[in-house]
Amino acid sequence: MPEVKIRKKLLITEEIFHEGGPVAATPRKRGAIIAVIENPFAGRYVQDIAGFMDDLTPLGVALAGELLQALGGDAKSIDGYGKGAIVGAAGELEHGALWHVPGGYAMREILGDAKAIVPSTKKVGGPGTRLDVPVTHVNASYVRSHFDAMEVGVPDGPKADEIALVLVMSSGPRVHARVGGLAAAEIKGEDGLR
């Protein structure tokens, strides 16, 4: 498989104090890291692409570590995550799917004992394309207070022969979460769902 060639990385962090209601006692933190890489399969159909996931694994671990540090460095404070990919126009959706394993397992490794599947999205688009990356609780996908998404994008990417690979982490529920459902304190931690 070809080596991973990174053109640029972007790191976005935010603190959410309120959403029109009372100011939260503890602001919610969210962050995303994006690596824009060369798509080695752009412009042609390649049958056997799965091996590139192994090549992406070190990048996934490095990006997860950088994002965790940007959010304070405490893995126990991170309770939400998601991932995504934007494939440039000379690629195909399946090239974005190569990020599922290296991106998801990297965050699980960095965060320790995360049980829930890492939600994901992907699309094909040109420079400036925006992506809503879904976020759920790291240990139980059914925790409603953590259902969220973070919008990300790269102003000058991905170019036609690139892929933008995204990881998102968050700490805390939505600032004004109040629609019921399974609470984080009620997680059983048996199956990644509840």
URBEL-V698500 format. One record per residue. SS is DSSP state (H for helix, E for strand, L for the rest). D_CENTER is the distance of its C-alpha to the mean C-alpha in whole Angstrom. Layout:
ss->SS d_center->D_CENTER
ss->SS d_center->D_CENTER
//
This chain:
ss->L d_center->24
ss->L d_center->23
ss->L d_center->22
ss->L d_center->19
ss->L d_center->20
ss->E d_center->17
ss->E d_center->19
ss->E d_center->17
ss->E d_center->14
ss->E d_center->13
ss->E d_center->12
ss->E d_center->12
ss->E d_center->13
ss->E d_center->15
ss->E d_center->17
ss->E d_center->18
ss->L d_center->22
ss->L d_center->23
ss->L d_center->23
ss->L d_center->26
ss->L d_center->27
ss->L d_center->28
ss->L d_center->27
ss->L d_center->24
ss->L d_center->26
ss->L d_center->23
ss->L d_center->20
ss->E d_center->17
ss->E d_center->14
ss->E d_center->11
ss->E d_center->9
ss->E d_center->7
ss->E d_center->8
ss->E d_center->9
ss->E d_center->11
ss->E d_center->14
ss->E d_center->16
ss->E d_center->19
ss->L d_center->19
ss->L d_center->22
ss->L d_center->22
ss->L d_center->23
ss->L d_center->26
ss->L d_center->27
ss->L d_center->26
ss->L d_center->26
ss->L d_center->26
ss->L d_center->25
ss->L d_center->21
ss->L d_center->20
ss->L d_center->21
ss->H d_center->19
ss->H d_center->16
ss->H d_center->18
ss->H d_center->18
ss->H d_center->14
ss->H d_center->14
ss->H d_center->16
ss->H d_center->13
ss->H d_center->10
ss->H d_center->12
ss->H d_center->13
ss->H d_center->10
ss->H d_center->9
ss->H d_center->13
ss->H d_center->13
ss->H d_center->10
ss->H d_center->12
ss->H d_center->15
ss->H d_center->14
ss->L d_center->14
ss->L d_center->17
ss->L d_center->17
ss->L d_center->17
ss->H d_center->15
ss->H d_center->17
ss->H d_center->16
ss->L d_center->13
ss->L d_center->13
ss->E d_center->10
ss->E d_center->6
ss->E d_center->4
ss->E d_center->2
ss->E d_center->5
ss->E d_center->9
ss->E d_center->12
ss->E d_center->15
ss->L d_center->18
ss->L d_center->21
ss->L d_center->23
ss->L d_center->20
ss->L d_center->19
ss->H d_center->17
ss->H d_center->17
ss->H d_center->16
ss->H d_center->12
ss->H d_center->13
ss->L d_center->13
ss->H d_center->10
ss->H d_center->10
ss->H d_center->12
ss->H d_center->11
ss->H d_center->7
ss->H d_center->8
ss->H d_center->11
ss->H d_center->10
ss->H d_center->9
ss->H d_center->11
ss->H d_center->14
ss->H d_center->13
ss->H d_center->13
ss->L d_center->16
ss->L d_center->17
ss->L d_center->14
ss->L d_center->16
ss->L d_center->13
ss->L d_center->12
ss->L d_center->8
ss->E d_center->8
ss->E d_center->7
ss->E d_center->9
ss->E d_center->11
ss->E d_center->14
ss->E d_center->17
ss->L d_center->18
ss->L d_center->19
ss->L d_center->19
ss->L d_center->18
ss->L d_center->16
ss->E d_center->14
ss->E d_center->11
ss->E d_center->10
ss->E d_center->6
ss->E d_center->8
ss->E d_center->8
ss->E d_center->10
ss->E d_center->12
ss->L d_center->12
ss->L d_center->15
ss->L d_center->16
ss->L d_center->15
ss->L d_center->18
ss->E d_center->18
ss->H d_center->18
ss->H d_center->18
ss->H d_center->14
ss->L d_center->14
ss->E d_center->12
ss->E d_center->10
ss->E d_center->9
ss->E d_center->11
ss->E d_center->10
ss->E d_center->12
ss->E d_center->14
ss->L d_center->18
ss->L d_center->20
ss->E d_center->17
ss->L d_center->16
ss->L d_center->20
ss->L d_center->22
ss->L d_center->21
ss->E d_center->18
ss->E d_center->14
ss->E d_center->11
ss->E d_center->8
ss->E d_center->5
ss->E d_center->3
ss->E d_center->4
ss->E d_center->7
ss->E d_center->10
ss->E d_center->13
ss->L d_center->16
ss->L d_center->16
ss->L d_center->17
ss->L d_center->20
ss->L d_center->22
ss->L d_center->21
ss->L d_center->24
ss->L d_center->24
ss->L d_center->25
ss->L d_center->24
ss->E d_center->23
ss->L d_center->22
ss->H d_center->20
ss->H d_center->24
ss->H d_center->25
ss->L d_center->22
ss->L d_center->24
ss->L d_center->21
ss->L d_center->23
ss->L d_center->21
ss->L d_center->17
ss->L d_center->18
ss->L d_center->21
//
